[in-house]
Each structure stands twice: as C-alpha cells, then as structure tokens.
Amino acid sequence: MKIGLFFGTFNPIHVGHLIIAEVMAESTDLDEIWFIVSPHNPFKDQLKLAHAFDRYKMVELAIVDHPKFRVKDIEFHLPRPSYTVHTLAFISDKYPQHEFVLIIGEDNLHSFPKWKNSHEILKHHQLYVYPRPNTKKSELKDHHMVVWTKAPLFDISATFIRNAIRNHQSIRYMVTKDVSDYIKRKKLYI
C-alpha cells in the first residue's frame, strides 16, 4: 500500500487537518493516511503541548469512523525530540511492504531544508504538498520528489483554538464534537 504520513502535534486536531487528510485520501493515489502524533516536535515549545496521550486520543476520536484514516503512536516509542528522518527509518523497517509519502503544508516545504537530514528523506520519500496561505516560495518547489496537490486554503490553527478556549469562546465547527467534548471533560488548554 501507498501510505501518506501526516505528522503533527495535533494540539488539538482540528477540521483543517481533517479536510486536508480527506482531500489527500480522495484525490491522490494514497491508500491510507496515518496520523503520526509527535510527542515533541523539535520546532515547538513542549510546555504548550497537551499530554501526548490526550493528543493521541483526540486524533483517535476525530477519525474513528473514517475507513482510510489511522492514528499511530510510533514516535511515542522513539527518542525525543522526534526527528522525521528517524521515524521514517523506523517505519520503513517495521513495514517494508508499504511505500511511505510525507504529507506537508507549503509552509513546511519552505523550511524543509532545515529539517534533520532532509536530503536523506528526499532520496527515499515523496512529499505531497498542500497549499498554505501567505507562504514563501521554496527552493524545492520543482524537486522531482515533490508532488503538488490541490486542497482548499485554510487559515485555521491549533493556536487560535487554544486561545479561544482560554478566552471561553466557542470552538464549535473548528473541531469535531467528540474532540470538543474531550477537551471540556479533561479541562485542556484552560
């Protein structure tokens, strides 16, 4: 199978993530989308993250009824911080029967050369890139391993959602009902 790996802290997972994954599942040659919950992204402040198990559970709740979506805790069992190159090596060894593709936003393509061993990733894995608003052009835009996909532009962020929660504002329609209920029940982001 050809599997799209959608890495993220998912702090929390929101409709923007889900719509991008749905577009990838329906309009590309990917057989499945695996949401890889990152316990600690080296580019993000760990103190602002909900517990990794809570973020995993929210992804699980958000995708439970989708036949092509899976959530994976692979990076929970790897050294931290999580580097994509290490995760890809681990996944490729564990599941040699699959071909893995990275799903990334256009904003991440611009910073991709700064990722640990990015050149090594591009030797073995395609990048399926979805558009993001207000992004700089990347030096990799014409790279043979970069596949541009069509997807709606979203300017919704987990930061916006967390701030709305802290300010006692509604997050309705920004996250699924199950995720919203989980956030309330666990008193996350307040």
Secondary structure, DSSP 8 states (H G I E B T S, - for coil): -EEEEEEE--TT--HHHHHHHHHHHHHSS-SEEEEEE-S--TTS-GGGS--HHHHHHHHHHHHTT-TTEEEE-GGGGS-SS--HHHHHHHHHHH-TTSEEEEEEEHHHHHHGGGSTTHHHHHHH--EEEE--TT----TTTT-TTEEE---------HHHHHHHHHTT---BTTB-HHHHHHHHHHTTT-
